[in-house]
Amino acid sequence: MASPLLVLDQVRKVYTRGRVVRRPTFTLEANLVIDRPAVIGVVGPNGAGKTTLFEMMTGSNAPSSGRVYVVGTDIHKVKYRERDRLAIHYHQSYQVRRFRKLVPSILLEKSPTPAPMVHLFDEPQFNLQDGYIGFMLDFFRKLRAEGRLVVVCLHPTAAWHLEILAEIAEQYLLVADGGVTRQPDFATLTREPRFRSYLGPEMTRAAEALCAGRAAAHR
């Protein structure tokens, strides 16, 4: 049986402050399994830990506890220069590769895959010129069809951002209040109080109208 594409096994990241007494200033916990190719949307307030989550998934930010497995391999035990052969993180269209090298690379494992199986897009910049958004959505679908996991993080500031999320994502991860919760579809996500609070009244109404329109189209 093939290994799940991505496993976050009781992952916990804690940032602390203080020279003598270290006090926690930020905590993020995640425990999930994604066992098959998919396009997943990620949402959550600024500062909730979305980029930290992506960095842990791609091996550039070590969790305080827990393990991150990509196709059955602990990515934090893979050679630094080969981690993007498992999972790759693009922040606003630029690849992120920052590693705190605590262990000599010679002591780490080789990547079991030649090309990344998990692609994480952290607030990609969608150009509004004709055809560009369609091109990007087709690209995400192409990666999924090739057996990859595609994770797209968006910070909705306009109704068309919500339309992209509803169109492309099969399920969602809401990063909020120090945790990561999975939402099975856009309608369920829209009903989630923390998501509505994050969106604010105007964008919540836009999300509700989008849900109503999609429901009417499927009747």
C-alpha positions as CSV (number, residue, x, y, z in Angstrom):
1,M,0.0,0.0,0.0
2,A,1.4,3.4,-1.0
3,S,2.3,5.9,1.8
4,P,0.1,8.9,2.3
5,L,1.3,12.0,0.4
6,L,1.4,14.1,3.5
7,V,1.2,13.3,7.2
8,L,1.5,15.8,10.1
9,D,1.9,13.5,13.1
10,Q,1.1,15.5,16.2
11,V,3.1,18.5,14.9
12,R,3.5,21.3,17.4
13,K,5.5,24.6,16.9
14,V,6.2,26.8,19.9
15,Y,7.9,30.2,19.7
16,T,9.2,31.6,23.0
17,R,10.6,34.9,24.3
18,G,12.7,35.8,27.3
19,R,16.4,35.6,28.3
20,V,16.0,33.9,31.7
21,V,12.4,32.6,31.7
22,R,11.2,31.5,28.3
23,R,7.5,32.3,27.8
24,P,5.5,31.0,24.8
25,T,4.4,33.7,22.4
26,F,3.0,31.6,19.7
27,T,1.8,28.0,19.4
28,L,0.6,26.0,16.3
29,E,-0.6,22.4,16.4
30,A,-1.6,20.2,13.5
31,N,-2.5,16.6,13.1
32,L,-3.7,15.4,9.7
33,V,-3.3,12.8,7.0
34,I,-3.7,13.5,3.3
35,D,-3.5,10.2,1.5
36,R,-4.2,11.0,-2.1
37,P,-3.7,13.7,-4.8
38,A,-5.8,16.7,-4.2
39,V,-6.0,20.5,-4.4
40,I,-6.5,21.9,-0.9
41,G,-7.2,25.5,0.0
42,V,-5.7,27.1,3.1
43,V,-7.1,30.2,4.8
44,G,-6.7,32.0,8.1
45,P,-6.0,35.3,9.7
46,N,-2.7,37.1,9.3
47,G,-0.3,35.8,12.0
48,A,-2.2,32.6,12.5
49,G,0.7,30.4,11.3
50,K,0.0,29.6,7.7
51,T,3.5,30.3,6.5
52,T,4.9,28.5,9.5
53,L,2.8,25.5,8.6
54,F,4.1,25.5,5.1
55,E,7.7,25.8,6.3
56,M,7.3,22.8,8.5
57,M,5.7,20.8,5.7
58,T,8.7,21.5,3.5
59,G,11.5,21.0,6.0
60,S,12.7,24.6,6.4
61,N,11.2,25.1,9.9
62,A,11.6,22.2,12.4
63,P,8.6,21.5,14.6
64,S,9.1,21.7,18.3
65,S,7.6,18.2,18.5
66,G,6.0,15.7,16.1
67,R,6.9,14.6,12.6
68,V,6.2,15.6,9.1
69,Y,6.1,12.7,6.5
70,V,6.0,13.2,2.8
71,V,5.3,10.0,0.9
72,G,6.4,8.1,4.0
73,T,9.7,10.0,4.6
74,D,10.4,12.3,7.5
75,I,11.3,15.4,5.5
76,H,13.3,16.9,8.4
77,K,15.7,13.9,8.1
78,V,16.3,14.4,4.4
79,K,19.4,16.2,3.0
80,Y,18.8,19.9,2.9
81,R,19.4,20.4,-0.8
82,E,17.0,17.5,-1.6
83,R,14.0,18.4,0.5
84,D,12.4,20.3,-2.4
85,R,12.4,16.9,-4.2
86,L,9.7,16.0,-1.7
87,A,7.8,19.2,-1.1
88,I,8.4,22.7,-2.4
89,H,7.1,26.0,-1.0
90,Y,6.5,29.0,-3.2
91,H,5.8,32.3,-1.5
92,Q,4.1,34.8,-3.8
93,S,5.6,33.0,-6.8
94,Y,9.1,32.7,-5.4
95,Q,10.6,29.5,-4.1
96,V,11.5,29.6,-0.4
97,R,14.6,27.6,0.7
98,R,15.7,28.5,4.2
99,F,17.3,25.8,6.3
100,R,18.6,26.0,9.8
101,K,21.3,23.3,9.4
102,L,21.5,21.7,12.8
103,V,22.7,18.3,11.5
104,P,25.5,17.8,8.9
105,S,23.9,16.9,5.6
106,I,26.2,13.9,5.3
107,L,24.3,12.3,8.2
108,L,20.9,12.9,6.5
109,E,18.9,10.7,4.1
110,K,18.5,11.1,0.3
111,S,15.1,12.0,-1.1
112,P,13.2,9.0,-2.3
113,T,11.6,11.0,-5.1
114,P,13.3,12.9,-8.0
115,A,10.6,15.7,-8.1
116,P,8.3,17.2,-5.5
117,M,5.1,15.4,-4.7
118,V,3.8,18.3,-2.6
119,H,3.5,21.8,-4.0
120,L,2.6,24.6,-1.6
121,F,1.6,28.0,-3.1
122,D,1.7,30.7,-0.3
123,E,-0.5,33.6,-1.4
124,P,0.3,33.4,-5.1
125,Q,-0.1,36.6,-7.1
126,F,-3.0,36.1,-9.6
127,N,-2.6,38.5,-12.5
128,L,-6.0,39.7,-13.7
129,Q,-5.0,39.8,-17.4
130,D,-7.2,37.7,-19.7
131,G,-6.5,34.0,-19.3
132,Y,-3.9,34.1,-16.5
133,I,-6.2,32.9,-13.7
134,G,-7.4,30.1,-15.9
135,F,-3.8,29.2,-16.8
136,M,-2.9,28.9,-13.1
137,L,-6.0,26.8,-12.2
138,D,-5.2,24.5,-15.1
139,F,-1.6,24.2,-13.8
140,F,-2.9,23.2,-10.4
141,R,-5.2,20.6,-11.9
142,K,-2.3,19.3,-14.0
143,L,-0.1,18.8,-11.0
144,R,-3.0,16.9,-9.3
145,A,-3.6,14.7,-12.3
146,E,0.1,13.8,-12.1
147,G,-0.4,12.5,-8.6
148,R,0.7,15.5,-6.7
149,L,-0.7,17.3,-3.7
150,V,-1.4,21.0,-4.3
151,V,-1.9,23.3,-1.4
152,V,-3.0,26.9,-2.2
153,C,-3.1,29.6,0.5
154,L,-5.1,32.7,-0.2
155,H,-5.9,35.7,1.9
156,P,-9.3,36.7,0.5
157,T,-9.6,40.5,0.0
158,A,-12.0,40.4,-3.0
159,A,-14.9,38.3,-4.1
160,W,-12.8,36.8,-6.9
161,H,-10.4,35.4,-4.4
162,L,-13.3,33.4,-2.9
163,E,-14.3,32.3,-6.4
164,I,-10.8,30.9,-7.0
165,L,-10.9,29.0,-3.7
166,A,-14.4,27.6,-4.4
167,E,-13.5,26.7,-8.0
168,I,-10.2,24.9,-7.4
169,A,-10.1,23.4,-3.9
170,E,-11.6,20.0,-3.0
171,Q,-11.3,20.6,0.7
172,Y,-9.9,23.3,3.0
173,L,-7.6,23.8,6.0
174,L,-8.5,26.6,8.4
175,V,-5.5,27.9,10.4
176,A,-6.8,29.8,13.4
177,D,-6.6,29.9,17.2
178,G,-3.3,27.9,17.3
179,G,-4.7,24.9,15.3
180,V,-5.4,23.5,11.9
181,T,-8.9,22.1,11.1
182,R,-10.1,20.4,8.0
183,Q,-13.3,21.6,6.2
184,P,-14.8,19.2,3.6
185,D,-16.2,21.8,1.2
186,F,-16.6,25.5,0.6
187,A,-20.1,25.7,2.0
188,T,-19.0,24.1,5.3
189,L,-16.1,26.5,5.4
190,T,-18.4,29.4,4.9
191,R,-20.5,28.4,7.9
192,E,-17.5,28.1,10.2
193,P,-17.7,31.0,12.7
194,R,-13.9,31.6,12.8
195,F,-13.8,31.8,9.0
196,R,-16.7,34.3,9.0
197,S,-15.0,36.4,11.7
198,Y,-11.8,36.4,9.7
199,L,-13.6,37.5,6.5
200,G,-15.7,40.2,8.0
201,P,-19.3,41.1,7.1
202,E,-18.8,42.2,3.5
203,M,-16.7,39.2,2.4
204,T,-18.9,36.8,4.4
205,R,-21.9,38.0,2.3
206,A,-19.9,37.5,-0.8
207,A,-19.1,33.9,0.3
208,E,-22.7,33.2,1.1
209,A,-23.8,34.5,-2.3
210,L,-21.2,32.3,-4.0
211,C,-22.5,29.3,-2.1
212,A,-26.1,30.1,-3.0
213,G,-25.1,30.5,-6.7
214,R,-23.2,27.2,-6.7
215,A,-26.1,25.4,-5.0
216,A,-28.6,26.7,-7.5
217,A,-26.4,25.7,-10.4
218,H,-26.4,22.1,-9.2
219,R,-30.1,21.7,-8.8
